[in-house]
Amino acid sequence: MKYFIAALGIASLISCQEDTHSPVAAPANAPDTVPVFVIHDTNVTKNLELPAELLPYEQAALFARVQGYIKDLKVDMGDKIHQGQTLAIIEAPELQTKYAEFQASLQAAKAKYMSSADVFQRLSKAAQAKTPGIIAPVDLERSRNQYLADSASYEASRQLARSYKEVAGYLMLTAPFDGMVTARNADRGTLVGNNQAILTVQQNNKLRLRVAVPELYVASGAVSKTANFRVDAFPNKLFQATLTRKSESIDPQTRTELWEYVYDNSHHDLKTGSYAYVKLGLQRTGNSFILPPPTIVTNQERKFVIKVKEGKATWVDVRQGMSTDKGIEVFGDLSNNDTLVVRGTDERKPGSTAYWKVVQ
């Protein structure tokens, strides 16, 4: 019996302790605690690396203007050249024969012209004599017309001979600028014309570094007029080029704008045609808002953030800009000191309320 009474007392004591420490249930309509933060605009900068290509500053494919045989090639692939230097001589016997023929025709036309000019001058002087009737007016007019016709014929022959003389000058290929021969496509004795380039020359003391910048970044200005780039041939070395021009248009196929940099290649350490990787530092011209990715909600219909206005949730549509290390740039109906939900979700409907807890 005494053991039964002791057990009953212990049970009563435990029951009293449980009643004393039992939790009180929270009200069913207590508001959720939602973390929010206050936004401030900032100057947006972004560093990115884009593929590029090294091109010669100038390049020309040299063709023969007239058909003929290569008589002499004075340069070969890899040779340095200077502007005006003779690179190749072409032989065209039929052209030289034609030139000699037109020179002979020119001499004949000149002789005929001088003869008719002399006759006309003599008749003109005779017609001015005091004795009337020495020269009939019709003879004087006929002489004048013959003189004009021979004069026109002589001028036509002179121009034709001159044109053939200029064509004969095409038999020599000269360098259009200082540079280097990068391709030789014919040898001595080869029949050439305007269907195949004999030589390709490049000006590679300076190189054009062309990079296609995506449309998303073209409105951003480069932080510096210079940019560092690397090539596969020198993986551990950075080179520097200077921004010189932009295409000022968007390519409809690639949706990019072409930016061109110039690299001083006077030491000839880099080769044309190489692929490069350019490191660009871009900066937005005006301030923007940078938000953490969880703040932005994207569903099938829209992209938005949840702003707290007058204690209630409001959906604000946004457009995404550059992605940076600090977050994503957005544009929309946002202002400084607006309060946004840290982790947005489309389950939090507009007009809903909560306990908005501001976090840093």
C-alpha positions, 0 to 999 in steps of 0.5 A, a space after each residue: 500500500 505504501 508503494 502505491 501511495 508513493 507512485 500516485 504522488 509522483 504521478 500527480 507531481 509530474 502532471 502538475 509540472 506538465 500543466 505548468 510548462 505547456 506552450 500557449 498556441 499562437 493566434 491563427 491570424 499572426 502575420 508572417 515575418 518577411 525579410 526586406 531591404 532598402 535599395 539605393 542606386 549605384 554606378 554599375 561597372 562590369 569586367 568581361 572577356 570577349 573573343 576578338 580577332 587580329 587583322 592587318 591594318 591594311 591588306 591588298 590582293 594584287 592582280 594583273 590589269 592586263 593578260 600576260 605572262 609573268 616575266 619576273 617576280 622580285 619578291 617572295 612570301 615573307 619579304 618586306 616591301 616599301 611603297 612604290 617598290 616594283 614587285 613583279 613584271 608582266 610581259 604582254 607582246 601583243 600589247 606592246 605591238 598594239 602600242 607601236 601600232 597606235 604610235 604610228 597611227 598617231 604620227 600619220 594623223 599628226 602629219 595630216 593635221 599639220 598639212 591641212 592646217 598649213 593649207 588653211 592658213 595659206 588660203 586664209 592669208 590669200 583671201 585677205 589680199 586686196 585683189 578680190 576673187 583670188 580665193 573662192 569662199 567655197 574653197 576657203 570653207 572646204 579647207 577650214 572643214 578639212 583642217 577641223 576634221 584632221 585636228 579632231 582625228 589627230 586628237 583622238 589618235 593622241 588620246 588612244 596612244 596615251 591610253 595604251 601607254 598607261 595600259 603598258 604601265 600596268 605591266 609592272 606591279 608596285 607595292 601600294 604601301 609599306 608592309 610584307 608579302 604574305 602570299 605568292 600565288 604565281 611563278 615566272 612564266 605563269 599566264 595571269 590576268 584579273 581572275 587570280 591574285 599574284 601577290 597578297 601584301 599586308 601592312 602589319 606594323 599595326 594591327 586592328 583588334 576587332 571585338 563584337 560587343 553584345 547589344 546589351 553592353 553597347 550603351 555602356 562606355 569603356 572605363 578606359 580607352 585601352 584594353 588588355 588582351 591575350 592570345 594563345 601563342 603567349 598564354 601568360 602575357 597580356 598585350 594592350 591596344 587602344 580603342 580607335 573607333 566603333 561601327 555605330 550600328 548593330 549587326 542584325 545577324 549577331 546583334 553586336 556592335 563592332 569595336 576596333 582597337 589598334 595594337 602597335 606591332 612594330 616588333 612583329 611579335 603578333 601575327 595577323 589572323 590570330 584569335 584574341 581574348 579582350 578584357 573590357 571594363 564597362 561602365 554605365 553612363 548613369 546610376 542603376 539598381 543592383 539587386 540580388 538574384 533571389 529578389 527578381 521573380 520570373 514566371 511565364 508572363 513577366 519579370 518583376 520584384 515585390 515592393 512594399 508600399 504603404 505596408 502592402 506588397 506590390 508587383 513592379 515589372 523590371 527589365 534585366 541589364 548587366 550581371 555583375 559580381 554584386 548582383 543583377 542590374 534592373 530597370 523599372 519603376 523603382 526609386 531610391 529608398 524603396 523597400 523590396 522583398 529579399 526573396 521574391 515569389 509569385 505566391 506573395 500576391 499584390 496587396 498582401 501584408 506581412 511583418 516586414 523586417 528590414 535586413 542589411 
